[in-house]
Amino acid sequence: MSFAEQVKNEIAHCKPENAACRYAELAALLCMGGSLMLGSRGHVGIEFSTSNNAVARKALKMWMESFAVRPEVRVRQGLRLRKKNYYILRVPPSFASTKTLQQLSLFPKDKEFSAIDLKNPACQRAFLRGAFMGGGSVNQPKGDYHLELLTGNESFAQKLLKIMCRFHLPAKMTDRKGDYLVYIKEGNGVSAFLQLIGADQAYMKFESVRIVKEMRNNVNRVVNCETANLQKTVDAAIRQRRDIETLQASGLYLRLTPKLQEAAELRMSHPEASMSELATLSGLTKSGLAHRFRKISDMAKQIEE
């Protein structure tokens, strides 16, 4: 089972705080995963399908608790290569179903979902929870951080983005082949979203894996940094010894000042020591010792030229 399915299974068992939150959650769920059906005399119905059994049960339960119109429930078997069953909730077009969809702001299209209370933070969280159950996905915490809500309704996507921004989530919106994608690509943002919609167990799992992942990354960065510093130390030592050997071969080594000879002898005696270690041995500062080696290097370059 994917991590996204685990999240949906968990939040499908979250009970809305009140009737207003139930309406908000059901509206987002049907808007995300349902499609309207046109009938005669301008009547409208809706069909909702999902491969998640828990989500299907949640949708049916919320509908039955909210409205007198009874939906048809069907199960469609998946293809051979994809054995998942699809659970379909269907409300045929009728006068009653049209009135019901108007109460959910699903017909006619209402950009602000004015029939639903979305000023209450609890209802806003329920709205996001329903949207995720209807068409959300999130990557495993071991991989790249990515959570998305995909819908073909632009105004609905903008509403989701607006609500997520109210909760200070780092959400963004883009289009993908005619659909609209509201997404988060930041670990803290994904973690906050999971906590916001009531996926507490998924949130704890995500955080525990993320902590281990970040610790491993930090260790790798420290090791890489130390490796790079070690390589710099080795390269500097080899270069300094080569400069000193150049001066010795040319006969100019004896013309060096006592201070430069002292630095050269220190390097030749301690070929693998770092500049900090040589500075400690010489009683000089690191910058002072480096200045002496630069003078030796300049003389070696003149000889080579």
Phi, psi and chi 1 to 4 in degrees:
 res  aa     phi    psi   chi1   chi2   chi3   chi4
   1 MET       -  132.8 -178.8 -174.6  -62.4      -
   2 SER   -70.9  163.5   68.0      -      -      -
   3 PHE   -64.8  -36.7 -176.1   62.9      -      -
   4 ALA   -62.4  -39.7      -      -      -      -
   5 GLU   -67.0  -36.3  -71.5  -61.9  -49.6      -
   6 GLN   -62.5  -41.5  -66.7  176.6   29.4      -
   7 VAL   -63.2  -45.0  174.8      -      -      -
   8 LYS   -64.5  -41.0  -69.4  179.7 -179.0 -179.4
   9 ASN   -61.6  -37.7  -75.0  -18.5      -      -
  10 GLU   -71.3  -49.2 -178.4  179.3   -3.9      -
  11 ILE   -73.4  -17.1   61.5  177.3      -      -
  12 ALA   -66.5  -16.8      -      -      -      -
  13 HIS   -99.4    3.0  -67.2   87.4      -      -
  14 CYS   -76.9  130.1  -67.7      -      -      -
  15 LYS   -92.1  126.9 -174.6  177.5 -179.8  179.7
  16 PRO   -58.6  145.7  -22.3   32.9      -      -
  17 GLU   -66.7  -33.1  -66.1 -172.9   14.7      -
  18 ASN  -158.1 -177.1   49.7   48.9      -      -
  19 ALA   -63.9  -37.6      -      -      -      -
  20 ALA   -63.4  -41.2      -      -      -      -
  21 CYS   -67.0  -36.0  -68.3      -      -      -
  22 ARG   -64.1  -42.1 -175.6  172.9   67.5 -115.1
  23 TYR   -61.2  -43.6  -90.6   56.5      -      -
  24 ALA   -63.9  -43.8      -      -      -      -
  25 GLU   -66.6  -43.0 -173.8  169.9  -19.3      -
  26 LEU   -67.0  -39.7 -178.3   59.1      -      -
  27 ALA   -62.1  -45.8      -      -      -      -
  28 ALA   -66.3  -39.7      -      -      -      -
  29 LEU   -62.1  -46.2  176.4   63.2      -      -
  30 LEU   -73.2  -34.9  -64.7  177.9      -      -
  31 CYS   -66.9  -35.2 -169.9      -      -      -
  32 MET   -78.2  -43.8 -179.0   69.9   82.5      -
  33 GLY  -113.7    6.4      -      -      -      -
  34 GLY  -112.8  170.3      -      -      -      -
  35 SER  -139.9  138.6   56.7      -      -      -
  36 LEU   -75.7  148.8  -64.1  176.8      -      -
  37 MET  -122.3  125.6  -60.7 -176.5  -61.8      -
  38 LEU   -89.1  136.1  -60.4  178.5      -      -
  39 GLY  -121.5 -165.2      -      -      -      -
  40 SER   -77.7  157.6   59.3      -      -      -
  41 ARG    59.4   25.6  -59.7  179.3 -178.3  179.6
  42 GLY    77.3    9.2      -      -      -      -
  43 HIS   -75.7  153.3  -65.3  158.3      -      -
  44 VAL  -133.5  142.9 -179.3      -      -      -
  45 GLY  -126.0 -173.2      -      -      -      -
  46 ILE  -148.0  148.4 -167.6  168.0      -      -
  47 GLU  -129.5  126.8 -177.3  175.8  -79.7      -
  48 PHE  -119.8  133.8  171.2   78.9      -      -
  49 SER  -134.0  146.1   64.9      -      -      -
  50 THR  -155.2  153.0  176.8      -      -      -
  51 SER   -94.3   -1.9   60.9      -      -      -
  52 ASN   -97.6  116.6 -170.9  -61.9      -      -
  53 ASN   -62.6  -41.0 -176.8  -87.6      -      -
  54 ALA   -64.9  -39.7      -      -      -      -
  55 VAL   -66.4  -39.9  171.6      -      -      -
  56 ALA   -61.9  -43.4      -      -      -      -
  57 ARG   -63.7  -40.0  -69.0 -162.5  -53.1  -90.4
  58 LYS   -64.7  -43.6  178.2   69.8  173.5  -65.9
  59 ALA   -61.4  -44.5      -      -      -      -
  60 LEU   -64.4  -42.7  179.0   60.9      -      -
  61 LYS   -63.9  -45.2 -179.1  179.6  179.5 -179.3
  62 MET   -64.6  -38.9  -70.8 -167.3  -63.3      -
  63 TRP   -64.9  -47.0 -177.7  -80.1      -      -
  64 MET   -64.0  -33.2  -61.0  -75.7  -77.6      -
  65 GLU   -76.2  -18.2  -69.6  176.1  -12.5      -
  66 SER  -103.1  -33.6  -56.8      -      -      -
  67 PHE  -134.3  156.6  -51.6  111.4      -      -
  68 ALA   -83.8  -22.2      -      -      -      -
  69 VAL   -68.6  125.8 -178.2      -      -      -
  70 ARG   -94.8  124.9  -66.8  -64.6  179.6 -102.6
  71 PRO   -80.9  156.0   28.5  -32.3      -      -
  72 GLU   -85.0  139.6  -59.4  172.4   -1.3      -
  73 VAL  -117.4  126.7 -179.2      -      -      -
  74 ARG  -132.2  155.7  -58.7  176.3 -179.0  176.4
  75 VAL  -125.3  123.4  179.6      -      -      -
  76 ARG  -111.2  125.3 -173.2  178.8   67.1 -163.5
  77 GLN   -71.8  142.7  -68.8 -174.8  -16.6      -
  78 GLY   -75.6  170.4      -      -      -      -
  79 LEU   -72.6  171.4  -58.4  175.3      -      -
  80 ARG   -60.4  -41.1  -69.1 -177.4  178.5  178.6
  81 LEU   -76.8  -16.4  -63.6  178.1      -      -
  82 ARG  -136.0   97.1 -170.4  174.3 -177.0  178.7
  83 LYS   -82.8    0.8  -62.6 -179.0  179.7 -179.8
  84 LYS   -66.4  137.2  -76.6 -173.8  177.1 -179.4
  85 ASN   -81.7  152.1  -69.0  -26.6      -      -
  86 TYR  -110.8  131.5  -82.9   87.1      -      -
  87 TYR  -103.7  124.7  -55.3   91.4      -      -
  88 ILE  -117.9  127.0  -58.1  170.5      -      -
  89 LEU  -109.3  121.8  -82.7   63.2      -      -
  90 ARG  -127.3  126.9 -172.0  173.2 -176.8  -86.7
  91 VAL  -115.5  105.3 -179.7      -      -      -
  92 PRO   -62.1  152.5  -20.0   32.6      -      -
  93 PRO   -60.2  134.1  -23.0   33.8      -      -
  94 SER  -165.7  172.2   66.7      -      -      -
  95 PHE   -63.3  -42.7  176.0   79.9      -      -
  96 ALA   -67.1  -41.3      -      -      -      -
  97 SER   -67.0  -35.1   63.4      -      -      -
  98 THR   -63.4  -44.9  -57.4      -      -      -
  99 LYS   -62.3  -37.5  -71.0  -64.9 -177.3 -178.3
 100 THR   -64.5  -44.2  -61.7      -      -      -
 101 LEU   -67.7  -28.9  -65.6  176.5      -      -
 102 GLN   -67.0  -35.3  -71.3  174.1   -8.1      -
 103 GLN   -67.6  -22.6  -66.2  179.6   55.4      -
 104 LEU   -98.9    3.4  -65.7  174.4      -      -
 105 SER    62.2   25.6  -68.8      -      -      -
 106 LEU   -93.6  -18.7  -61.4 -179.6      -      -
 107 PHE  -154.1  128.8  179.2   82.6      -      -
 108 PRO   -66.4  165.3   27.4  -35.1      -      -
 109 LYS   -58.1  130.2  -72.1 -175.4  178.2 -179.5
 110 ASP  -124.2  108.1 -175.8  -10.3      -      -
 111 LYS   -60.3  -32.3  -67.2 -177.3  179.0  179.7
 112 GLU   -98.7   -0.3  -66.4  -59.6  -39.1      -
 113 PHE    49.4   52.4  -72.0   83.5      -      -
 114 SER   -66.8  -20.1   54.3      -      -      -
 115 ALA   -77.7   -7.3      -      -      -      -
 116 ILE  -115.6  145.5  -58.5  170.2      -      -
 117 ASP   -81.9   99.5  180.0   12.2      -      -
 118 LEU  -111.8   17.6  -71.0 -179.6      -      -
 119 LYS   -89.0  -24.9  -65.3 -179.0  180.0  179.7
 120 ASN   -76.9  126.0 -172.9  -23.4      -      -
 121 PRO   -56.0  -35.3  -26.6   35.3      -      -
 122 ALA   -64.5  -39.7      -      -      -      -
 123 CYS   -70.4  -33.8  -67.2      -      -      -
 124 GLN   -64.6  -41.6  -67.1  172.5    2.3      -
 125 ARG   -64.9  -39.8  -70.2 -166.9  -67.1  -90.2
 126 ALA   -64.5  -37.7      -      -      -      -
 127 PHE   -61.9  -44.8 -165.6   76.1      -      -
 128 LEU   -67.5  -37.2  -67.1  178.7      -      -
 129 ARG   -62.7  -45.0 -177.9  164.3   56.0 -116.3
 130 GLY   -63.5  -39.6      -      -      -      -
 131 ALA   -62.8  -41.0      -      -      -      -
 132 PHE   -67.1  -41.5 -171.2   86.9      -      -
 133 MET   -62.0  -34.7  -74.3 -168.5  -65.4      -
 134 GLY   -79.0  -30.4      -      -      -      -
 135 GLY  -167.6   37.5      -      -      -      -
 136 GLY  -104.6  161.1      -      -      -      -
 137 SER  -151.6  154.2   65.8      -      -      -
 138 VAL  -147.9  139.0   58.6      -      -      -
 139 ASN   -73.0  158.1  -74.2    0.8      -      -
 140 GLN   -59.3  139.2  -70.3  -81.2   -2.4      -
 141 PRO   -62.1  -18.5   18.9  -30.4      -      -
 142 LYS   -70.1  -25.5  -67.1 -178.6 -179.6  179.4
 143 GLY   -95.2 -153.9      -      -      -      -
 144 ASP   -70.2  146.4  -64.9  -26.7      -      -
 145 TYR   -77.2  119.2  -56.9  127.8      -      -
 146 HIS  -158.8  121.9 -176.6   81.3      -      -
 147 LEU  -128.7  137.3 -178.6  145.3      -      -
 148 GLU  -144.5  153.8   65.9  177.6   41.1      -
 149 LEU  -125.1  118.7  -57.7  171.0      -      -
 150 LEU  -111.6  128.0 -176.4   64.7      -      -
 151 THR  -147.8  154.9  175.1      -      -      -
 152 GLY   -91.5   -0.5      -      -      -      -
 153 ASN  -102.1  109.1 -172.4  -29.6      -      -
 154 GLU   -64.3  -44.8 -177.7  179.5    6.9      -
 155 SER   -64.4  -35.7   60.3      -      -      -
 156 PHE   -65.8  -41.9  177.8   53.0      -      -
 157 ALA   -62.6  -41.0      -      -      -      -
 158 GLN   -65.2  -36.2  -69.2  174.3  -16.0      -
 159 LYS   -66.2  -42.1 -170.8   65.2  176.2  178.6
 160 LEU   -60.4  -45.1  -69.5  171.8      -      -
 161 LEU   -61.5  -41.5  179.6   64.0      -      -
 162 LYS   -62.7  -44.4 -174.8  176.8 -179.7  179.8
 163 ILE   -66.8  -41.8  -67.8  175.8      -      -
 164 MET   -63.1  -37.2  -68.9  167.7   74.9      -
 165 CYS   -68.3  -29.8  -70.1      -      -      -
 166 ARG   -62.9  -31.1  -73.5  178.7 -174.6  172.3
 167 PHE   -90.8   12.3  -72.6  107.2      -      -
 168 HIS    61.9   32.9  -54.5  -69.8      -      -
 169 LEU   -84.7  140.1  -64.5  172.6      -      -
 170 PRO   -79.3   59.3   30.3  -35.2      -      -
 171 ALA   -89.7  150.5      -      -      -      -
 172 LYS  -135.4  166.2  -64.6 -178.8 -179.6  179.8
 173 MET  -132.6  140.7  177.3  176.9  164.4      -
 174 THR  -149.2  170.2 -173.1      -      -      -
 175 ASP  -108.3  148.5   58.7  -80.4      -      -
 176 ARG  -139.7  101.1  178.8 -165.8  -71.0  173.8
 177 LYS    51.8   48.9  -62.8  180.0 -179.9  178.9
 178 GLY    89.9  -12.3      -      -      -      -
 179 ASP  -102.2  169.2  -70.7  -33.7      -      -
 180 TYR  -121.6  132.5  -59.9   91.5      -      -
 181 LEU  -118.3  121.6 -174.8   69.0      -      -
 182 VAL  -106.0  122.6 -178.9      -      -      -
 183 TYR  -140.4  161.5   63.9   93.3      -      -
 184 ILE  -131.2  130.0  -61.4  174.7      -      -
 185 LYS  -124.4   41.0  -75.7 -165.3  171.7 -174.6
 186 GLU  -137.0  133.3 -177.0 -177.6  -53.3      -
 187 GLY   -56.0  -46.0      -      -      -      -
 188 ASN   -64.0  -37.1  -71.2  -26.1      -      -
 189 GLY   -67.4  -43.9      -      -      -      -
 190 VAL   -62.9  -44.1  173.9      -      -      -
 191 SER   -60.8  -43.8  178.3      -      -      -
 192 ALA   -66.1  -36.9      -      -      -      -
 193 PHE   -64.5  -45.2 -176.5   90.5      -      -
 194 LEU   -60.2  -41.9  -65.7  175.4      -      -
 195 GLN   -67.3  -36.0 -166.1  174.0   24.0      -
 196 LEU   -65.5  -39.3 -166.4   67.3      -      -
 197 ILE   -88.8    3.0   62.8  175.2      -      -
 198 GLY    93.1   13.0      -      -      -      -
 199 ALA   -88.0   69.3      -      -      -      -
 200 ASP   -66.4  -42.1  -64.9  -27.6      -      -
 201 GLN   -66.9  -42.3  -66.4 -178.9    9.6      -
 202 ALA   -64.5  -37.0      -      -      -      -
 203 TYR   -62.3  -45.3  161.7   75.2      -      -
 204 MET   -64.3  -41.1  -66.6  -61.4  -66.5      -
 205 LYS   -64.9  -44.1  178.6  179.4  179.1  179.8
 206 PHE   -60.6  -45.1 -175.6   87.9      -      -
 207 GLU   -66.5  -41.7  -80.3  -62.8  -70.4      -
 208 SER   -64.4  -42.5   61.8      -      -      -
 209 VAL   -68.0  -38.3  173.9      -      -      -
 210 ARG   -66.0  -38.3 -170.8  161.5   76.9  103.9
 211 ILE   -63.9  -45.8  -70.5  171.7      -      -
 212 VAL   -62.4  -41.6  172.6      -      -      -
 213 LYS   -63.1  -44.5  178.8 -178.9  175.9 -178.7
 214 GLU   -70.0  -35.8  -69.5 -175.8   -5.2      -
 215 MET   -63.8  -42.2  -72.5 -179.1   61.6      -
 216 ARG   -63.3  -41.3 -174.6 -179.0  -64.3  114.2
 217 ASN   -64.1  -39.7  -69.7  -20.6      -      -
 218 ASN   -65.0  -41.2  -72.1  -24.5      -      -
 219 VAL   -62.6  -42.7  169.5      -      -      -
 220 ASN   -62.6  -39.8  -70.7  -22.4      -      -
 221 ARG   -64.9  -41.4  -80.5 -166.6  -69.1  -90.6
 222 VAL   -64.3  -44.0  170.7      -      -      -
 223 VAL   -62.6  -43.8  170.5      -      -      -
 224 ASN   -63.4  -39.0  -68.5  -21.9      -      -
 225 CYS   -66.5  -43.5 -177.7      -      -      -
 226 GLU   -66.2  -37.4  -69.0 -179.4  -10.7      -
 227 THR   -63.5  -42.8  -59.0      -      -      -
 228 ALA   -64.7  -41.5      -      -      -      -
 229 ASN   -65.5  -38.5  -70.7  -23.3      -      -
 230 LEU   -63.6  -40.9  178.8   60.7      -      -
 231 GLN   -64.3  -38.7 -172.7   61.9   49.7      -
 232 LYS   -64.4  -39.8  -71.8 -179.6 -179.2  178.8
 233 THR   -63.2  -45.0  -61.7      -      -      -
 234 VAL   -64.1  -45.0  172.1      -      -      -
 235 ASP   -61.9  -42.2  -68.0  -17.3      -      -
 236 ALA   -65.3  -41.4      -      -      -      -
 237 ALA   -64.6  -42.4      -      -      -      -
 238 ILE   -64.1  -42.8  -67.9  174.6      -      -
 239 ARG   -64.5  -42.1 -175.4  172.2   60.2 -107.4
 240 GLN   -66.8  -41.0  -70.0  162.2    2.3      -
 241 ARG   -65.6  -38.2  -68.5 -172.2   63.8 -168.8
 242 ARG   -64.6  -38.7 -175.0  175.9   64.7 -115.7
 243 ASP   -65.1  -42.0  -67.6  -21.2      -      -
 244 ILE   -65.2  -41.9  -65.5  168.6      -      -
 245 GLU   -65.3  -33.2  -69.6  170.9   -7.4      -
 246 THR   -63.8  -44.0  -61.8      -      -      -
 247 LEU   -65.5  -38.5  -66.9  176.9      -      -
 248 GLN   -65.4  -41.3  -70.7  173.9  -20.8      -
 249 ALA   -68.4  -29.7      -      -      -      -
 250 SER   -84.6  -12.1   65.9      -      -      -
 251 GLY    86.2    1.1      -      -      -      -
 252 LEU   -88.0   -4.3  -65.3  178.5      -      -
 253 TYR   -60.6  -39.0 -178.9   79.2      -      -
 254 LEU   -69.5  -16.6  -62.5  177.4      -      -
 255 ARG   -85.9   -5.5  -63.0 -175.4 -176.2 -179.2
 256 LEU   -65.5  149.4  -65.8  177.0      -      -
 257 THR   -66.0  156.8   64.4      -      -      -
 258 PRO   -54.6  -36.7  -27.0   35.1      -      -
 259 LYS   -65.9  -41.8  -68.5 -177.5  178.6 -179.6
 260 LEU   -69.5  -38.2  -64.7 -177.2      -      -
 261 GLN   -63.9  -37.1  -74.0 -170.4   14.2      -
 262 GLU   -62.1  -43.8  179.1 -174.4    1.5      -
 263 ALA   -65.3  -41.8      -      -      -      -
 264 ALA   -64.3  -45.1      -      -      -      -
 265 GLU   -64.3  -35.1  -69.6  172.0    1.0      -
 266 LEU   -64.2  -41.9 -164.7   62.4      -      -
 267 ARG   -68.0  -42.5  166.2   52.4   72.4 -164.3
 268 MET   -67.8  -27.6  -61.2  -55.6  -75.3      -
 269 SER   -80.5  -25.0  -59.4      -      -      -
 270 HIS  -130.3   72.4  -57.2   84.7      -      -
 271 PRO   -64.2  -22.9   23.8  -33.6      -      -
 272 GLU  -105.9    2.1  -62.7  179.0   -4.3      -
 273 ALA   -75.9  150.2      -      -      -      -
 274 SER   -81.8  170.4   65.4      -      -      -
 275 MET   -64.0  -36.7  -72.2  -67.9  -70.1      -
 276 SER   -64.0  -40.7  -62.4      -      -      -
 277 GLU   -68.5  -39.8  -67.6  170.1  -19.7      -
 278 LEU   -65.6  -39.0  -70.1 -178.6      -      -
 279 ALA   -62.9  -39.4      -      -      -      -
 280 THR   -65.0  -41.3  -59.4      -      -      -
 281 LEU   -67.0  -35.0  -68.1  172.3      -      -
 282 SER   -87.4  -16.9   64.8      -      -      -
 283 GLY    80.4    8.4      -      -      -      -
 284 LEU   -97.4  168.2  -60.6  171.2      -      -
 285 THR   -79.2  160.8   62.5      -      -      -
 286 LYS   -63.7  -39.5 -174.9  177.1  176.5 -179.2
 287 SER   -69.2  -36.4   59.7      -      -      -
 288 GLY   -65.6  -41.2      -      -      -      -
 289 LEU   -67.7  -39.1 -172.4   60.6      -      -
 290 ALA   -63.5  -35.3      -      -      -      -
 291 HIS   -62.5  -39.1  178.4   68.6      -      -
 292 ARG   -66.9  -41.6  -64.8 -175.6 -177.8 -176.6
 293 PHE   -68.0  -29.4  -79.8  121.1      -      -
 294 ARG   -66.1  -38.0  -81.4 -163.1  -62.9  -88.9
 295 LYS   -64.0  -43.4  -74.9 -171.9  174.5 -178.4
 296 ILE   -61.4  -41.1  -66.8  174.6      -      -
 297 SER   -64.7  -40.4  177.4      -      -      -
 298 ASP   -63.5  -41.5  -68.4  -21.5      -      -
 299 MET   -64.9  -40.2  -65.2  177.8   65.8      -
 300 ALA   -64.4  -39.1      -      -      -      -
 301 LYS   -64.7  -39.9  -73.8 -179.7  180.0  178.9
 302 GLN   -61.7  -39.8  -68.7  177.8    0.6      -
 303 ILE   -65.5  -44.0  -65.6  172.9      -      -
 304 GLU   -65.2  -34.5  -68.8  174.5   -9.2      -
 305 GLU   -72.1      -  -68.8  174.4   -5.7      -
